[in-house]
Amino acid sequence: MCLHHSIAKDPSSLANLKQVKNTHLHLDWTISFDQKNITGHVILDLHTLEDNVDKVILDSSYLAINRVTLNDQELQYTISDRHPSLGSALTIQLASPIATAGTQFQIKIEYATTEQCTAIQFLEPEQTVGKKHPYLFSQCQAIHARAFCPCQDSPAIKLTYSASVSSPLPVIMSALKTGDCPGANGLTTYKFEQRTSIPSYLIAIAAGNLVSREIGPRSSVWCEPEVVEQAAWEFDSTEDFIRTGEELLTPYEWGRYDLLVLPPSFPYGGMENPCLTFVTPTLLAGDKSAVDVVAHEIAHSWMGNLVTTQNWEHFWLNEGHTVFIERKITGRLHGEAERQFSAILGLKALKESVGLFGNDSPATVLKPDLSSGIDPDDYFSSVPYEKGFNLLYHIEKTVGGGDIFEPFLKSYVGKFAGQSITTDQWKDYLYEYFEKTHGQALVDKLNTIDWNTWIHGTGMPPVDPEFDTTLAKQCYDLADRWDKARDNTDLSGFSASDVETFSAGQKIVFLERLTDCAPLPHALIRKMDELYQLTSIRNADIRFRWHNLCVMTSYEPIYPQVVEFITEQGRMKFVRPLYRLLHEAKNGKQLAIDTFLNHKKFYHPIAATLIEKDIGLKQ
C-alpha cells in the first residue's frame, strides 16, 4: 500500500521526500566559540510514506558525520560527492527494509559543523557592538539548514522541534524557552520547544552577550546591552503591528513575538524566525523611521510561517503575500496614502532587480524554474516580493477592492494553515472561494487576468498598477527641478526648506527619482548636500540612495563615506549594489576589491559569496 501524501519533488532538496517524512527533530548541541563549531546530535522522528523503505536520504552540507544509529544499533551511511548548490546527500541504509507505510522510527545522528558551514556565523568580539564577547547567529533560508543539521531541508516538510543547547553565553532560538540549567565548565544548558510545525529554514539560533527588555504584552527585544535601550524605544509599537495583523487575518498563534537585533554583519533586513524575528541594526535609525520592516516580519507569522511555499519555486507565495499584508498593516496605521507610497517604493525596487537580471532573464519570472539545481540564493531579489505584491494588488482591484479581497486572505490562511502549498493550489482556492462567496460574476472578473504572463512571464508585470502618487508627486517635482537645473549656474531657487516636511520615505523617493535621470554634474551634487545635509543622515535607506546617486556620477568625495557604510554593516540590500557601483565607477574598481578583501571576514558567508560574484572575483 502507499500512504496518501502530496509532497512533490523539491528541486532544491536531495532527500527522499516521497518515501519518508520527518515530523519532529530534537537538537542536542554544544557551542564552542573557541573551535567555532557546534557538536552534538540530532534525533529525527520519521515515518514511512511507502511500503518497503530501505533507506533514508537526508540533506547535508559540510557536516562531519560521526555515527548514525537506530535503537542504539549502528547504521551504515554514505555521503555523496558535493553538488555545487545543494550540498551532499547523506544516505542511511536501514538494517532491513521497513515493510509497511506509516511505520514510525527514530534515527540519531552524531555530528559536528565545520568551518565551511554556511548556516552559522561566528563573530569575533570586535565584530560585535560591545567588543568583549564572541557571538553566533544562524541564517537558514533558503537551503542552509542542512549545513547545521542533517535533515529533510525542504519547505514541503513541516515539523516541530526541540533543543537542548549548552553554551558559555546566553542562547535564544526560534522556539519557546522552557528552562536553563547551569552545568560544568562554565556552560549553561538552555532548553527550547517549537510546538507549531515549521519548515527547516525557520530553525534559528543566536548566542552571545544578550539581554532583553519587554516592549509589549507578548514581545521582548533582545540584543547586546549597549543598544538595548535604543532598540526597546525604536520598536515599542510592535504590539500595534501584531494586533492589526490579527484583525486582518487570524489570531496570532506562536505565543511570543520577540525581536533580536543582530550585530551589523547580519545580511538581511529581517528574518521571520517564529517567536524570534531577527532584524538588522540598520533599522535603529534613532527616529523610528525604519521600523515598518517589523510589519513585514510580523506578516510572515501568517504568510510563510503558517502557510508555506512547497518549494523555492513558489517563494512568491511567502513574500508577495507578506508584502501585501505588511502594506495593509501600515495602511491601517498610517493611512491609505502611505500604503500607496510604499507600493511605489517597491515598484522602483522591482524595476532595479529586473534591470540587473535583464528583462528576459528566468530570474525575473514570478514562479521560476529551479529544476536544473540552481541555488535559490542566486535568484534572491525583489521579484518574488514586489511582482508578487503587484499580482495581489491587481487581483484586489479586479474583484472590487479591499472589502471584497481581504476576507479571501483571511479564508486562505484558515484553509492552508500548517500546510506547504503550490501556486496552483493557491489559484484553485482563489477561484473556489470567489465562486462560492460571490458567484460567476466574480469568476468572470478573475478570468480577465492574464495568469500565464503574470506567473510565467519574464520582466515587469503586464499591468500598470496606477498607484496613487499623492505623496510621491512632491518628490518627483523636486527631483525634476534638479534634473532641469543641470546646465544652470544659478541654483538660488533651491533651499533647505525644500525637504523639511519630507518623511524618510519621501527623501528616498526623491533620491530614487534622480538615479533614473542622467548622472548629475558634481556641482549639483555638492550643492544638494550643502542644502539638504544628506551625507550626515543616519537612516540607512536614505544613506544608501544618496551614496547610489553620488557613486553613479563617480563623485569621489563620497567614496570614504561609502566605504564606511559598506564595512560597518553587511545588509545585502545595501552592500551588494554599492560594491557593484563602486566597482564600475571612475577610480572605484580597485577600491571596491581592496575594501572587500580587507573586510571579507566581517560579512556573512552568503553575502561574501555573492559580493565576490558581483565584483568579478568569483564566477
HELIX and SHEET records of a PDB file:
HELIX    1   1 PRO A  125  GLN A  127  5                                   3    
HELIX    2   2 ALA A  145  ALA A  147  5                                   3    
HELIX    3   3 SER A  200  LEU A  202  5                                   3    
HELIX    4   4 PRO A  225  VAL A  227  5                                   3    
HELIX    5   5 VAL A  228  GLU A  234  1                                   7    
HELIX    6   6 THR A  238  LEU A  248  1                                  11    
HELIX    7   7 PRO A  281  LEU A  283  5                                   3    
HELIX    8   8 VAL A  293  ALA A  299  1                                   7    
HELIX    9   9 TRP A  312  HIS A  314  5                                   3    
HELIX   10  10 PHE A  315  HIS A  334  1                                  20    
HELIX   11  11 GLU A  336  PHE A  357  1                                  22    
HELIX   12  12 PRO A  362  THR A  364  5                                   3    
HELIX   13  13 PRO A  376  TYR A  379  5                                   4    
HELIX   14  14 VAL A  383  LYS A  387  3                                   5    
HELIX   15  15 GLY A  388  VAL A  399  1                                  12    
HELIX   16  16 GLY A  402  PHE A  416  1                                  15    
HELIX   17  17 THR A  423  HIS A  438  1                                  16    
HELIX   18  18 GLN A  440  LEU A  446  1                                   7    
HELIX   19  19 TRP A  451  HIS A  456  1                                   6    
HELIX   20  20 THR A  470  LYS A  484  1                                  15    
HELIX   21  21 ALA A  485  ASP A  487  5                                   3    
HELIX   22  22 ALA A  496  VAL A  499  5                                   4    
HELIX   23  23 ALA A  504  THR A  515  1                                  12    
HELIX   24  24 HIS A  522  TYR A  532  1                                  11    
HELIX   25  25 LEU A  534  SER A  536  5                                   3    
HELIX   26  26 ALA A  540  MET A  552  1                                  13    
HELIX   27  27 GLU A  556  ILE A  558  5                                   3    
HELIX   28  28 TYR A  559  GLU A  568  1                                  10    
HELIX   29  29 MET A  572  GLU A  584  1                                  13    
HELIX   30  30 LYS A  589  HIS A  599  1                                  11    
HELIX   31  31 LYS A  600  PHE A  602  5                                   3    
HELIX   32  32 PRO A  605  ASP A  614  1                                  10    
SHEET    1   A 8 GLN A  73  GLU A  74  0                                        
SHEET    2   A 8 LEU A  63  LEU A  70 -1                                        
SHEET    3   A 8 GLN A 104  THR A 113 -1                                        
SHEET    4   A 8 ASN A  37  THR A  48 -1                                        
SHEET    5   A 8 VAL A  20  SER A  32 -1                                        
SHEET    6   A 8 LYS A 158  SER A 167  1                                        
SHEET    7   A 8 THR A 188  PRO A 199 -1                                        
SHEET    8   A 8 LEU A 176  PRO A 182 -1                                        
SHEET    1   B 3 VAL A  53  SER A  60  0                                        
SHEET    2   B 3 SER A  88  ILE A  98 -1                                        
SHEET    3   B 3 GLN A  76  ILE A  79 -1                                        
SHEET    1   C 4 ILE A 120  LEU A 123  0                                        
SHEET    2   C 4 TYR A 135  SER A 138 -1                                        
SHEET    3   C 4 ILE A 205  ALA A 207 -1                                        
SHEET    4   C 4 VAL A 171  MET A 173 -1                                        
SHEET    1   D 5 VAL A 211  GLY A 216  0                                        
SHEET    2   D 5 SER A 219  CYS A 223 -1                                        
SHEET    3   D 5 ASP A 258  VAL A 261  1                                        
SHEET    4   D 5 LEU A 276  VAL A 279  1                                        
SHEET    5   D 5 GLY A 270  MET A 271 -1                                        
SHEET    1   E 2 THR A 308  THR A 309  0                                        
SHEET    2   E 2 SER A 420  ILE A 421  1                                        
END                                                                             
